[in-house]
């Protein structure tokens, strides 16, 4: 299974870029050993989108039928790191080829433009800037795959 973080906005350099690249490098090493060989990030320039609906459609345009689409949304389900790991493993074991984590723009996703099968997760109750959400989901994917790889987890 491949994992893509698809996010609104561009991050060229700075501390967020450094953290994202660090976690993606680490997670790609861990992922290879557990059947998840490719974890990437895809930045989406949404500046030309004239509405939240168009932003949503642009960000989600890479998701194909059969992909699992996880939309990061403040109204989504909050999972523990272990629950995330279990869900990712279940999708992998069920033969899902692509898992896409989508991060919206400043105003989030247009609810009516989301596919019916989109899964909604949140990273806590506060509203986070998309740059930090990218760092946080990259870290959580790393943590989930590390749990699946059997590395010690400090919450055990």
C-alpha positions in Angstrom: 0.0 0.0 0.0 1.2 3.5 -0.8 0.3 6.5 1.4 0.1 10.1 0.1 -0.4 13.2 2.2 -2.2 15.6 -0.2 -2.3 19.2 1.3 -3.5 22.6 0.3 -0.7 25.2 0.0 2.9 25.2 -0.7 5.7 24.9 1.8 9.1 25.7 0.2 11.4 26.0 3.2 11.4 26.6 6.9 11.0 24.6 10.1 7.8 22.9 9.0 9.4 21.7 5.7 12.4 20.4 7.7 10.1 18.5 10.1 7.9 17.1 7.3 10.9 15.9 5.3 12.4 14.4 8.5 9.3 12.3 9.2 8.8 11.3 5.6 12.4 10.0 5.5 12.0 8.1 8.7 8.6 6.7 7.8 9.7 5.4 4.4 12.4 3.4 6.1 9.9 1.8 8.6 7.2 1.4 6.0 9.3 -0.7 3.6 9.6 -3.4 6.2 5.8 -3.7 6.8 4.4 -3.6 3.3 4.0 0.2 3.0 6.9 1.0 0.7 6.0 4.5 -0.5 4.9 7.5 1.7 4.8 10.8 -0.1 3.6 14.3 0.2 1.8 16.3 -2.6 1.3 20.0 -2.2 -1.6 21.5 -4.0 -1.7 25.1 -5.2 -5.3 26.2 -4.6 -4.8 29.9 -5.2 -6.7 29.8 -8.5 -9.7 28.0 -7.0 -12.5 30.5 -6.7 -14.6 28.7 -4.1 -14.2 26.2 -1.3 -15.9 23.6 -3.5 -13.2 24.0 -6.2 -10.5 23.9 -3.5 -12.0 20.6 -2.3 -12.3 19.1 -5.8 -8.7 20.2 -6.6 -7.2 18.6 -3.5 -9.2 15.4 -3.8 -8.6 15.0 -7.6 -5.9 12.4 -7.2 -8.1 10.0 -5.3 -9.3 7.1 -7.5 -12.0 4.6 -7.0 -10.6 2.0 -4.7 -8.4 4.4 -2.8 -9.1 5.1 0.8 -9.5 8.8 1.3 -9.0 10.2 4.8 -10.0 13.8 5.1 -8.5 15.6 8.1 -11.4 17.7 9.4 -12.2 19.2 12.8 -15.5 17.3 12.7 -13.8 14.0 12.1 -13.3 11.1 14.4 -10.4 11.4 16.9 -8.3 8.2 17.1 -5.4 7.2 19.3 -2.1 6.4 17.7 -2.8 2.7 18.3 -6.2 3.0 16.6 -4.6 4.7 13.6 -2.0 2.0 13.4 -4.7 -0.7 13.5 -6.8 1.0 10.9 -3.9 1.5 8.5 -2.9 -2.2 9.0 -6.5 -3.3 8.3 -6.6 -1.3 5.1 -3.2 -2.7 4.1 -4.3 -6.2 4.9 -7.5 -5.7 3.0 -5.5 -5.0 -0.2 -6.0 -1.2 -0.4 -3.4 0.0 -2.9 -3.5 3.7 -2.0 -4.3 5.6 1.2 -4.7 9.4 0.7 -4.7 11.8 3.7 -6.2 15.1 2.5 -5.6 18.5 4.2 -7.8 21.4 3.2 -7.2 25.1 2.9 -7.9 27.7 5.5 -11.6 27.2 5.5 -11.5 23.4 5.3 -13.4 21.2 2.9 -16.7 21.9 1.3 -18.8 19.1 2.9 -21.1 18.6 -0.1 -18.0 18.1 -2.4 -16.6 15.2 -0.3 -17.1 11.7 -1.7 -19.6 9.6 0.2 -16.9 7.1 1.1 -14.5 9.7 2.6 -13.3 8.9 6.1 -13.1 11.9 8.4 -10.4 12.0 11.1 -9.3 14.9 13.3 -6.0 15.6 15.0 -7.6 17.0 18.2 -10.3 19.7 18.9 -8.2 22.8 18.1 -8.1 24.2 14.6 -4.5 23.9 13.3 -2.8 25.7 10.4 -2.3 23.4 7.4 1.5 23.6 7.7 1.3 22.2 11.2 -1.3 19.6 10.2 1.2 18.3 7.6 3.8 17.9 10.2 1.4 16.3 12.6 0.0 13.8 10.2 3.5 12.9 8.9 4.5 12.3 12.5 1.3 10.3 13.3 1.9 8.1 10.2 5.5 7.5 11.3 4.2 6.7 14.8 1.5 4.3 13.5 3.9 2.5 11.2 6.5 2.3 14.0 3.9 0.6 16.2 3.1 -1.8 13.4 6.8 -2.6 13.0 6.9 -3.5 16.7 9.2 -0.8 17.9 8.7 0.1 21.6 5.9 2.5 22.2 6.1 4.8 25.2 2.3 4.4 26.0 2.6 0.7 26.7 
